[in-house]
């Protein structure tokens, strides 16, 4: 997507490639990229400070890594088009501020931080206004547009997950200057929330840059995830919540693709996501038995969001196919984003996050606290 998931799934020229015993379509992305990049403007930086809640004795902090599902403003000062610190983004945020979050209000990492009784907003580590007082309850290192594959991040000029870990190590040094001997306990009792893989499939694989079958590429993605988790483990992390990818073919950017007049979900993209998610879940189950003291939770974002998409009325939504803000169609967003499953071409609305997060938060409390 742009703004985190620069959509590479535009149905156009029917370039066909083989995936093991299957034949699937490779989507022409040129028109979509032109439209998507048109959304990316540079506007004035504005971010709200986090309001802290009472601490959770068993979860010391929250640290977020990965992509735009979690990014709270780390791209604002990067030389990249993958940013959204401009109106109408943040329209429903406190004060109507465009903070660099990829949505109309708070994003998933904010809601998880609140659900774990840490704070209502998770600050971005690269926010120049970040203070020492923000450090002890956690920060966000995620970068919209990023992924597990270095090519995914470098093609947009955003922060690759490996470099996010470098930021985390720098953070630990700063934290030590604030809390001293409590640092190790804080790091080991924190929850590490990770969302990576969406952009690898939607950008690098969909555009053909991966030069691989979906089977081989998802194997690589799992290996990269393994490396990421072990690098955090070696730094003291012990509690991991790892998000699976979204149902990529059902995002508005895929439904609105050229030639898809019925706006049906793009089946191949959903298949890619499902393939990765199954392998990721299996890997996390295995890691739980091989890394002493570590706990892992697979967060099923695919089916959580798909449930809203398939039955939007049950949760008070009126539209699951379009985003509230679809600038390639209209520069004016819808009047009420809470009635839409998606805010824009590739990001859930705050209401969607609010709808799916309670069950996830309870699982994290049960398995990680």
HELIX and SHEET records of a PDB file:
HELIX    1   1 UNK A   30  UNK A   37  1                                   8    
HELIX    2   2 UNK A   94  UNK A   96  5                                   3    
HELIX    3   3 UNK A  108  UNK A  115  1                                   8    
HELIX    4   4 UNK A  132  UNK A  135  1                                   4    
HELIX    5   5 UNK A  150  UNK A  154  1                                   5    
HELIX    6   6 UNK A  161  UNK A  179  1                                  19    
HELIX    7   7 UNK A  180  UNK A  182  5                                   3    
HELIX    8   8 UNK A  183  UNK A  188  1                                   6    
HELIX    9   9 UNK A  198  UNK A  199  1                                   2    
HELIX   10  10 UNK A  200  UNK A  205  3                                   6    
HELIX   11  11 UNK A  214  UNK A  234  1                                  21    
HELIX   12  12 UNK A  248  UNK A  250  5                                   3    
HELIX   13  13 UNK A  252  UNK A  255  1                                   4    
HELIX   14  14 UNK A  267  UNK A  290  1                                  24    
HELIX   15  15 UNK A  301  UNK A  310  1                                  10    
HELIX   16  16 UNK A  312  UNK A  315  5                                   4    
HELIX   17  17 UNK A  337  UNK A  339  5                                   3    
HELIX   18  18 UNK A  350  UNK A  368  1                                  19    
SHEET    1   A 2 UNK A  15  UNK A  19  0                                        
SHEET    2   A 2 UNK A  22  UNK A  26 -1                                        
SHEET    1   B 4 UNK A  62  UNK A  66  0                                        
SHEET    2   B 4 UNK A 191  UNK A 195  1                                        
SHEET    3   B 4 UNK A 239  UNK A 243  1                                        
SHEET    4   B 4 UNK A 295  UNK A 299  1                                        
SHEET    1   C 2 UNK A 319  UNK A 323  0                                        
SHEET    2   C 2 UNK A 340  UNK A 342  1                                        
END                                                                             
